[in-house]
Amino acid sequence: MKSIDRRRTLKRDLIWIFVLVSVVFSAAYLGLDVSTLFNSQGLDNASKLASDLLKPQIDSQYLGTIFWLSIESILIGVLGTVIGVSAGILLAVGAARLPDIHDAPGKSSSIVQSIEFLFRQLLHLVLAIFRTIPDMVWAVLLVLIIGLGPGAAVIAIAIVTCGITGKLFSELAETTDPELLASSRTLGMKSYALWWHCVLPQVKRQWMAYSLFRLECNIRNSTILGIVGAGGLGSEILLSIKYFNYAKLSTVLIAVLAIIILLELASAWLRQRPVKYVLSLSIAIAMLAVLMLDIPWREIFSANIQGNNFSLSVKEGLILKALSLSFETILMAWCATIVAALFALLISPMVARTLNSGNYLKDTYNHTGLSYRLRRLIQGSLRMFFQLVRAMPEITFALIFVIWVGAGPLAGILAIGIHTFGVLGRLYSDVYEEVEPESAATLQSAGLKQYSVWLFAVMPQIFPRLMAFTLYRFEVNIRTTAVVGFVGAGGIGDEIHTAFSYFLLGDLLVLLSVLFLVVVIIDSIGRRIRLSILNRSYAHPIHPTNNQQGSQKELLTTTLTRRETCQS
């Protein structure tokens, strides 16, 4: 037994050593110089930026412009979500393999089953392509194809939403009650009837909840897609940065934050409404968007491609350069994720109610006094901070840090790191709340301090889940790091933006192909590692009852699903 414990301890220490060495290597390879934040030029840039951001431009004419651009961003997000979810449902129906029974009435022949299998695999590949490439990159391609304006943003959001919801909805459909499906098939019910009467009633609330979650993400993303000429508030952000008008930038950022706050309130209200009500409201707003947004539908459906100045030639050595830039992007995402995770690991216990108040022994804890109020103040302040930093898009932070420290990987790492700190800080604190209290209460009753309770009773229970969430966030950050390069924050995104700016379609396709392959490989490796970590965790649980083990798995799956590809 002692030898097993020693091997586990050695393995854990080696993992920590690897993580720390990898971060140091990443920083050295990328040439990071953190002192740039605090040298005279950096501090001057930060001081001027902060001074202007604290004095937003609020004249009536500019506020009117921002108001209508905000409406445009909201309409872009809603229309893109409605189109994407609708297409995702159609592809999910084709990609899902519902539970089957042997010798069911009307069962297809083996040849037909083989064709259906190949068709499902093709749909899964299409969905993978749709969701793997970030919406900013899709917007770049679509601006080149159909021209400037909100049409590129709507279609880009719809493509990514289709890929994400198609995959998720098909997986949810595959987990429906097999006994109900089996009995319905035995009665000879056709496939369309199975979906309508058996599958849809079981999954419609989950589909609606995730669609609302995607709506929040998409409207937030629509506020920055204008950076590449796809309409909305992003176009004003780009102009403010280009002409160094940070007072206008402050007004735009306040508008973005206000939209996000209103979205969360509206989403929480809509989740309590019937599915028919939410569906009708979404369709009504989407129809309004079709009427109000300046989208060249005729050109889109007639495939009238804009821009005859495309260059299909490819620079010599571009593939090797793309691989090198992809490696740089991975190191940036890794460095930002690990540093953010370490800070979140230390700070998030102060946000968790049980750890902040020390109330595992509820009957003995006094919920009054200055100490209790101070703890509650710290908890509320940190929770609000987490909410703010995860609400702002990473590319917005990247713009700010490019102004502060200049273009390069450091600006991208700082932007990704701050946003990830907010996401993981909130996520870690939520996981802390799910801890089984018995062992923590036992140690607390023995007189151990809160730090010891956290270290010896809480962390052993939830550390595997924290690792799994961190790895998942790293995968998301690779895509996001590619996007922040569009504003000069390092990585392959900078080269993609250059190819876009000079209409180098051949270079653009090569860069996107390399990025797609890298993301798919990293996602596949990360998924295997996460499943391995979680399987080992659930194979030796602290509280090994089947009900608790199942509920933990369900909770983890739900939380991972709700954060699918969203930079929040």
TIDRENKOL-815317 format. One record per residue: x, y, z of N, C-alpha, C in turn. Coordinates in steps of 0.2 Angstrom, whole numbers, plus 5000, padded with zeros to 4 digits. Example, Ala and Ser with C-alpha at 12.3 -4.5 7.8 and 13.67 -1.06 7.14 Angstrom:
BEGIN
506649725039506249785039506649845039/506449895035506849955036506450005039/
# end
This chain:
BEGIN
500449945000500050005000500450065000/501050065004501450125004501850134998/501950074994502350084988501850114983/501150104983500750134978500650204980/500650224986500550294988501150334986/501750294986502350334984502350344977/502150294973502150304966501650354964/501050364967500550414966500850484967/501250484973501550554975502050574970/502450524968503050534963502650554956/502150524954501850544948501550614948/501250624954500950694955501450744955/502050734958502650784958502950794951/502950734947503250744941502750784936/502150774937501650814933501750894935/501750904941501850974943502551004940/503050964941503650994938503651004930/503350954927503250964920502851024918/502251044922501851094921502251164922/502651164927503051224929503651234923/503951184922504451184917504251204910/503651184908503351194902503151274901/502951294907502751374907503351414906/503851394910504551434909504851424902/504751364899504951354892504551394887/503951394888503451434884503651514884/503751534890503951604891504551624888/505051574888505751584885505651584878/505351534875505251524868504951584865/504351614868504051664865504351734867/504851734871505251794872504851844876/504451824881504051864885504451904890/504351964890504652014895504052054899/503952024905503352054909503552124911/504152134912504352204914504152264909/503952244903503652294899503052324902/502652284906502052314909502252374913/502852374916502952414922503552464920/503852464914504352514912504052574910/504452624909504152694909503652704903/503852674897503352674891502752644892/502752584895502152544897501752584902/502052604907501652644912501352704909/501652744904501452804901500852784897/500852724893500352704889499752684893/499852644898499352624903498952684906/499352734908499052794911498652834906/498852844900498452884895497852844894/497952774893497352734891496852734897/497052734903496552734909496252794909/496652854908496352924909495852934903/495952904897495452914892494852864893/494952804895494452764897493952784902/494252824907493752844912493352904910/493452934904493152994902492752974895/492252934895491952914889491552964886/491552964879491253014875490453004876/490053054878489353044879488953094876/489153124871488753174867488153134864/487653174863487053134861487053104854/487453134849487553114843487953044843/488453044847488852974847488452924851/488152944856487752894859487152864855/486852904851486352874846486752824841/487352844839487652794834487752734838/488052734844488152674848487552634849/486952674850486352634852486152594846/486152624840485952584834486452534832/487052544833487552484832487452434837/487252444843487152394848486552354846/485952394843485352354841485652304835/486052334831486252294825486652234828/487052234833487452184835486952134838/486452154842485952104845485552074839/485352104834484952074829485452024825/486052044824486551994821486551934825/486651934832486751874836486051834836/485551864836484851834836484751794830/484851834824484751794818485251744816/485851754818486351704817486251644821/485951654828485751594832485151554829/484651594827484051554825484251514819/484651544814484851504808485251444810/485751464814486251404816485851354820/485451364825485051314829484651274824/484251314820483851274815484251224811/484851244808485251204804485551144808/485751164815485951114819485551064821/484851074821484351024823484250974817/484251004811484250964805484850914804/485450944805486050894805486050854811/485750874817485750824822485350764821/484750774818484350724816484650674812/485050694807485450654803486050614806/486350654811486950624814486850584820/486250584823486150544829486050474827/486250424831486050354830485650334836/485050334835484550314841484650244843/484550234850484550164852484150114848/484350054846483950014842483849944845/483449904842483349834845483349784839/483549724841483649674836483049654833/483049644826482449624823481849664824/481949734824481349784825480949784818/480349794818479949794812480149854808/480249844801480449894797481249904797/481549864800482349874801482649874794/483149914793483449924786483949864785/484049854779484549804777485249824779/485749774779486449794781486749844776/486549844769486849884765486549964766/485949964768485650034769485950054776/486050014781486350024787487050054786/487450024781488150044780488150114777/487650124772487550194769487350244775/486950224779486750274784487350284789/487750234790488350244795488850294791/488950284785489350334781489150404781/488450404780488150474780488150514787/488150474792488150504799488950524800/489350484798490050504798490250564795/489950574789490050634785489750694788/489150684791488850744795489250764801/489550714804490050724810490650764808/490850744802491450784799491250854798/490750864795490450934793490350974799/490050944804489950984811490650994814/491150954814491750964817492151024813/492051024807492351084803492051144805/491351144805490951204807491151234814/491251194819491351214826492051224828/492551194824493251204825493551264823/493351294818493651354815493251414819/493551464822493251514826492751554821/492251584824491851624821492151694817/492651714821493051774818493351754811/493651694811493951664805493451654799/492851624801492351624796492151694794/492051734798491851804796492351834791/493051824792493551844788493451814781/493351754780493151714774492551744771/492051754775491351774772491451854770/491851894773491951964771492251964764/492751914763493051914756492551884751/492051844753491651814748491051854746/490751884752490051924750490151994752/490752014754490852084755490752114762/490852174764490752204771490052204773/489952204779489252214782489052154786/488452164789488252114794488052044792/488052044785487851974782488451924784/489051944783489651904785489551874792/489451924797489351904804488851854805/488251864802487651824803487851754801/488151744795488251684793488851644797/489351684799489851654803489651634809/489151674813488851644819488451584818/488051584812487651524811488051464809/488651474806489051414805489251384811/489551424815489851394822489351364826/488751404826488151384831487951314828/487851304821487651244818488151184820/488751194820489251144822489151124829/489151174833489151154841488451124843/487851154841487251134842487051064839/487351054833487250994829487550934833/488150944835488550894839488150884846/488050934849487750924856487050894856/486650924851485950894851485950824849/486350804844486350734842486550684848/487050714852487250674858486750664863/486350724864485750724869485250674866/485150674860484650634857484750554858/485450544857485650474858485650444865/485550494870485450474877484750474879/484250474875483550464877483350394879/482850394883482650324886482550274880/483050224881483050174876482450124876/482150114882481550074883480950104879/480850164879480350194876480450194868/481050204866481150194859481050124857/481250074861481250004859480449984858/480050004863479349994863479050024857/479250084855478950124850479150084843/479750064843479950034837479549964836/479449934841479149864841478449874838/478149934840477449944837477449974830/478049974827478149994820478150064819/478350104823478350184823478850204818/478750244813479250264809479750314812/480350334809480850374812480650444813/480250474809480050544810479550544816/479150494817478650484822479050474829/479650434829480050424835480350494837/480550534832480850594834480350644837/479750644834479250694836478950674843/478750604844478450584850478850554855/479450534854479850504859480450544861/480850564856481450604857481350674859/480950714855480850784856480650804863/480050764866479850784872480350774878/480850724877481350714882481950764882/482050794876482650844875482450914874/481850934873481750994871481951054876/481851034882482051084887482851094887/483151044886483951044886484151084880/483751064874483951104868483851174869/483251194872483151264873483651304877/483751264883484251294888484951314884/485151264880485851274877485751324872/485151324868485151374863485151444866/484851454872484851524875485551534877/485951484879486651494881487051514875/486951484869487251504863487051574861/486451594862486251664861486651714864/486751704871487151744875487851754872/488151694870488851694868488851724861/488351714857488351744850488251814850/487851844854487751914854488351954857/488651914861489351944864489851944858/489851894855490351884849490151934843/489551944842489351994837489552064838/489752074844489952144846490652154844/491052104842491752114840491952094833/491452054830491552034823491652094818/491452154820491452204816492252224815/492652204819493352214818493652194811/493352144808493552124802493052144796/492652194798492152224793491452194793/491252154798490652114798490152154802/490152224802489552254806489552254813/489052294816488952294823489452344827/489552334833489952374837490652364836/490852314833491552294832491852344827/491452374822491752424817491952484821/491552504826491752564830492352554834/492352494837492952474841493652484837/493552454831494152464826494352534824/493852574823493952644821494252684827/494052664833494252704839494952684841/495152624840495852604840496352634835/496052634829496452654823496652724824/496152764827496252844827496452864834/496652814839496852824845496352864849/495652854848495152894851494852844857/495252844863495052794868494452814872/494252884871493652904875493052864871/493052864864492552834861492552754862/493152724863493252654864492952644871/493052684876492652674882491952674882/491652714878490952714877490652654874/491052624869490852564865490952504870/491452504874491552444879491052444885/490852504887490252514891489652484888/489552504882488952474878488952394878/489552364876489652294876489452264883/489752294888489552264895488852274897/488552324895487852334896487452284892/487652264886487252214882487352154886/487952134888488052064891487652064897/487652114902487252114908486452104906/486252144901485552134900485352064897/485852034893485751974890485651914896/486051924901486051874906485351874910/485151934911484551944914483951924910/483951934904483451914899483451834898/484051804898484151734897483851704904/483951724910483751694916482951704916/482651754913481951764913481651714908/481951704902481751664897481751594898/482251574903482251504905481651474908/481351524911480751504915480051504911/480151524905479551524900479451464897/478851444894478751384890479151394884/479251334881479651324875479351364869/478651354868478351384863478451464863/478451494869478451564870479151584868/479651554870480351574868480451564860/480151504858480251494850479951554846/479351574848478951624845479351694845/479551704851479951774852480551774848/480951714848481551714844481451724836/480851684834480751694827480551764825/480151794829479951864828480551914828/480951904832481551954832481951934826/482051874824482451854818482151884812/481451884811481151914806481251984806/481252024811481452094812482152104810/482552054811483252064809483352064802/482952014799482952004791482752074788/482252104791482052164788482552224789/482852224795483252284797483952284795/484252224795484952214793485052224785/485652254784485752264777486152204774/485852154773486152084771485952074763/486452064759486352054752486151974751/485551964753485251894752485251864745/485151914740485151884733485851864731/486351904733487051884731487251824734/487051814741487251754745486951694741/486251694740485951634737486151624730/486351674726486551664719487351654719/487651644725488351634725488751684721/488551744721488851804717489451824722/490051794720490651804725490951874723/491051914728491351974728492151974727/492452024725493152024725493551984720/493652014714494051974709494751984710/495052014715495752014716496051964720/495751904721495951854725496651824722/497151804726497751774724497751704726/497751654722497751584724498451554725/498951594723499651574724499751564732/500251524733500451514740501151524741/501351564746502051584747502451524749/503051524746503551464748503651464755/503651404758503851384765503251404769/502651424767502151444771501851384776/501851324773501651274778502051264784/502751274783503151264789503051324793/502951384790502851444794502151434798/501651414795501051404798501051354804/501451304803501651254809501951284815/502451324813502851364818502351414822/501951454818501451494821500951454825/500751404823500251354827500551334833/501251314833501551304839501651354844/501751414841501751474845501051494848/500551484845499851484847499751444853/499951374852499851324857500151344864/500851374863501151394869500851454872/500651494868500251554871499651534875/499251494872498651464876498851424882/499351384882499551344887499851394893/500251444891500551484896499951524900/499451554896498951594899498451544903/498351484901497851444904498151424911/498851404911499151374917499151434922/499451494920499551544925498851574928/498351574923497651594926497351534930/497551474929497251424933497551424940/498251444940498551444947498251504951/498151554948497851614952497151594954/496751564949496051544951496051494956/496551454957496551404962496651434969/497051484969497151524975496651564977/496251594972495751654974495051624975/494951574971494251544971493951524977/494351494982494151474989493751534992/493951594991493651654994493051664991/492851644985492251654982491651594984/491951534985491451484987491251494994/490551494995490251505001490451465007/490551405006490751355011491451365014/491851385009492551395011492651465014/492351515011492351585013492151595020/491551565022491251565028491451515033/491751465031491951405035491351375039/490851365035490151345039490051265037/490551225037490451155037490051125043/490251165049489851145055489351205056/488751195053488351255052488051275059/487951225063487651235070488051275075/488751275073489151305078489451375075/489251385069489551445066489151505067/489451565069489051625070489051665064/488451675061488351715055488251795057/488551815061488551885063489251915064/489351975065489952005067490352035061/490852075063491252105058491652055053/491952005056492251955052491851925047/491251905049490751875044490551925038/490451985040490252035035490852055030/491452055033492052065029492152005024/492051945026492051885022491551885016/490951905018490451915013490551965008/490852025010491052075006491652055001/492052015003492651994999492351944994/491851904996491551854992491151884986/490751934988490351964983490752004978/491352044981491752084977492152034971/492351984974492751934969492251904964/491651884966491151854962491051904956/490951974958490752024953491352034948/491952034951492552034947492651984942/492551914944492551864940491951874934/491451894936490851904931491051954926/491352014928491552064923492152044918/492652014921493151994917493051934912/492551894914492351834909491751864905/491451914906490951944902491251984896/491852014896492152054891492552004886/492452004880492751964875493551974875/493851914874494651914875494951964870/494651974864494952014859494952094861/494452104866494352174868494952184873/495152134878495752144882496352144878/496352104872496952104868497052174865/496552214863496652274860496952324866/496652314872496952354877497652344879/497852284879498552264880499052274875/498752274868499252294863499352364863/498952404866499052484867499552484873/499452444878499852454884500552424883/500652364880501352334880501552324873/501152344868501352334861501152274858/501252264851500952204848501452144850/501252084850501652024851501251974856/501551924857501251864861501051884868/501451934871501351954878500651984879/500452024874499752054874499252004874/499351954869498851894869498851854875/499351834878499351794884499051834890/499151894890498851934896498051934895/497851944888497151954887496751884888/497051834886496751764887496851744894/497351764897497451744904496951774909/496751844908496351874912495651844911/495451834905494751814904494751744907/495251704906495251634908495251634916/495551674919495551684926494851694929/494451734925493751744927493351684926/493451654920493051594919493151534924/493851524925494051464929493851484937/493951544939493851564945493151554947/492651574943491951564944491751484944/492051444939491951374939492251344945/492851354947493151324953492751334959/492551394960492151414966491451374966/491151364960490551324959490751244961/491251224959491451154960491551144968/491851194971491951194978491351184982/490851214979490151214983489851144983/490151094978489851034977490150974981/490651004986491050954990490550914995/490650854996490350815001490550845008/490150865012490450905018490650855024/490550795024490750745030491450755032/491950745027492650745029492850815031/492650865027492750935029492550945036/491950925038491650945044492050905050/492250845048492650805053493250845055/493650865050494250895051494150965055/493650995053493451065056493251055063/492951005065492750985072493350965076/493850945072494450925076494950985077/494751045075495051105076495551125071/495551095065495951115060495751185057/496151225054496051285051495751275044/495451335042495151325035495651305030/496251325030496751315025496851235025/496951205031497051135031496451095029/495851125031495251085028495151085021/495351145018495351155010495851105007/496451095010497051055008496950985008/496650965014496650895016495950855015/495450905015494750875014494350895008/494550955005494150974999494550964993/495150974993495550964986495550894984/495650844988495650774986495050754982/494450784984493850764981493750794974/493950864973493750894967494350914963/494950894965495550904961495550874954/495350814953495250784946494850824941/494250854944493750894940494050954939/494450984943494751054942495251044936/495650984936496150974931495750964924/495250924924494850914918494550984915/494251024919494051084917494551134914/495151134917495751174915495951144908/496051084907496251054901495751074895/495051074897494551094892494651164891/494751204896494851274894495451294890/495951254891496551254887496451244879/495951194878495751184871495351244868/494951264872494551324870495051384869/495551394873495951454872496451444866/496551384863496951384857496551414852/495851404851495451444846495451514847/495451534854495351604855496051644854/496551604855497251634854497351654847/497051604842497151614835496751684833/496151694837495751754836496151824838/496451824844496751884846497251904842/497551864838498151884833497851924828/497251934827496951984822497052054824/497252064830497352134832498052144834/498552094832499252104833499452074840/499052024842499251994849499551924848/499951914843500351854842499951794839/500351744838500051684835499851684828/499551624826499351614819498851664816/498451694821497951744819498251804816/498851824817499151884814499251874807/499551814805499651794798499051784795/498451754798497851754794497551814793/497651864797497351934796497751964790/498451954790498851984785498551954778/498451884778498251854771497551884769/497151894774496451924773496551994770/496952034773497052104771497252114764/497752064762497952074755497652024750/497051994752496651954748497051894745/497551864750497951804748497551744750/497051724745496651674747496951604747/497451594743497851534744498251524751/498551584753498851584759498351574765/497751604764497251594769497051524770/496951494764496651424765497151374768/497851384766498351344769498351354777/498351424779498351434786497751404790/497151414787496551384790496651314790/496851274785496951204785497351184791/497951214792498451194797498151204804/497751264805497451284811496951224813/496551204808496051154809496351094811/496851064808497151004809497451004817/497751064818498051074825497551064830/496951104829496451104834496151034835/496051004829495750934830496150884834/496850894832497250844836497350864843/497350924845497350944852496750924856/496150934852495550924855495450844857/495750804852495650734853496150704858/496750734859497150714864496950744871/496650804871496350834877495750794880/495350774875494750734877494950664880/495450634877495650564880495950574887/496350634888496650644895496150654900/495650704898495050714902494750654904/494550614900494150554901494550504906/495250504905495650464909495650484916/495750554917495750584923495050574927/494550584923493850574927493750504928/493850454924493750384925494150364931/494750384932495150364938494850394944/494550454943494250494949493650454951/493250434946492650404948492750324950/493250294948493450224950493650224957/493850274960494050274967493850334971/493150344971492850404974492950404981/492950464984492950474991492350454995/491750464991491150444994490850394989/490950324989490850284983490150254982/489650294984488950274983488750284976/488350234973488250244966487850304964/487350324968486950384967487450454967/487850454972488350514972488750514966/489050454964489450444958489150464952/488550444951488150464945487950534945/487750564950487650634950488250674949/488850654951489450694950489550694942/489450634939489650624932489150674928/488450674930487950704927488150784927/488350804933488450874934489050894930/489550854930490150874926490050884919/489650834916489450834909489050894908/488550914912488150974911488551034911/489051044915489451104916489851104910/490251054908490651054902490251074896/489651044895489151064889489051134889/488851164895488651234895489251284893/489851254894490351304892490751284885/490351244881490551224875490751284871/491451284869491651334864491551404866/491251424871491051494873491651524877/491851584875492451614879492151644885/491851604889491551634895491651584901/
# end
